[in-house]
């Protein structure tokens, strides 16, 4: 009797459609988050240094571009604004 049921179940399983389970195993997400939290204290200083270096690079690049822009357009736009300001402040 048991063999008949077992054979019936095995034949039904063989005929069943094969589907792939694409979900993560139980507890995988918890293990990944726990390891990330454990290692986050060690890398926070390195991350801060990289962020500071990138911020300094952006500041220097923006300063260089703005200085180049001021040097090239000083003869026209700034001269007009400077003349207008001098005309308003002279008695």
Phi, psi and omega per residue, in radians:
X1 nan -0.776 3.141
X2 -1.157 -0.672 -3.136
X3 -1.149 -0.603 3.115
X4 -1.137 -0.773 3.118
X5 -1.158 -0.729 3.129
X6 -1.105 -0.805 3.102
X7 -1.078 -0.678 3.108
X8 -1.107 -0.772 3.124
X9 -1.157 -0.705 3.128
X10 -1.155 -0.692 3.086
X11 -1.157 -0.687 3.102
X12 -1.141 -0.663 3.112
X13 -1.183 -0.619 3.125
X14 -1.197 -0.567 3.130
X15 -1.426 -0.291 -3.067
X16 -1.160 2.658 3.137
X17 -1.285 2.361 -3.136
X18 -1.426 2.128 3.073
X19 -2.123 2.550 3.113
X20 -1.716 2.381 3.136
X21 -1.633 1.934 -3.052
X22 -1.721 0.263 3.098
X23 -1.505 2.743 3.114
X24 -1.257 2.640 3.090
X25 -1.109 2.739 -3.123
X26 -1.067 2.246 3.090
X27 1.518 -0.071 -3.099
X28 -1.136 -0.792 -3.131
X29 -1.089 -0.713 3.132
X30 -1.107 -0.721 3.128
X31 -1.159 -0.695 -3.140
X32 -1.144 -0.777 3.141
X33 -1.154 -0.681 3.116
X34 -1.116 -0.721 3.120
X35 -1.194 -0.661 3.113
X36 -1.101 -0.749 3.125
X37 -1.161 -0.625 3.136
X38 -1.173 -0.656 -3.094
X39 -1.584 -0.143 -3.053
X40 -1.217 -0.530 3.133
X41 -1.183 -0.566 -3.116
X42 -1.288 -0.582 -3.032
X43 -1.688 -0.029 -3.059
X44 -1.185 -0.642 3.121
X45 -1.194 -0.714 3.108
X46 -1.137 -0.691 3.100
X47 -1.133 -0.708 3.112
X48 -1.107 -0.716 3.137
X49 -1.141 -0.723 3.109
X50 -1.123 -0.714 3.128
X51 -1.148 -0.687 3.112
X52 -1.150 -0.712 3.114
X53 -1.124 -0.716 3.105
X54 -1.141 -0.711 3.128
X55 -1.121 -0.714 3.100
X56 -1.125 -0.693 3.118
X57 -1.116 -0.693 3.120
X58 -1.160 -0.717 3.133
X59 -1.121 -0.784 3.140
X60 -1.135 -0.698 3.118
X61 -1.146 -0.727 3.129
X62 -1.189 -0.616 3.077
X63 -1.139 -0.755 -3.138
X64 -1.121 -0.748 3.131
X65 -1.173 -0.687 3.137
X66 -1.247 -0.614 3.097
X67 -1.144 -0.735 3.110
X68 -1.103 -0.704 3.134
X69 -1.161 -0.734 3.121
X70 -1.151 -0.678 3.125
X71 -1.141 -0.690 -3.066
X72 -1.384 -0.510 -3.066
X73 -1.863 0.136 -3.097
X74 -1.176 -0.546 -3.071
X75 -1.237 -0.391 -3.079
X76 -1.912 -1.193 -3.005
X77 -1.226 -0.785 -3.111
X78 -1.233 -0.545 3.109
X79 -1.151 -0.696 3.115
X80 -1.152 -0.777 3.128
X81 -1.155 -0.672 3.135
X82 -1.147 -0.709 3.114
X83 -1.137 -0.718 3.121
X84 -1.157 -0.655 3.124
X85 -1.220 -0.710 3.112
X86 -1.136 -0.611 -3.135
X87 -1.206 -0.574 -3.124
X88 -1.387 -0.480 -3.060
X89 -1.689 -0.112 3.140
X90 -1.514 2.405 -3.121
X91 -1.361 nan nan
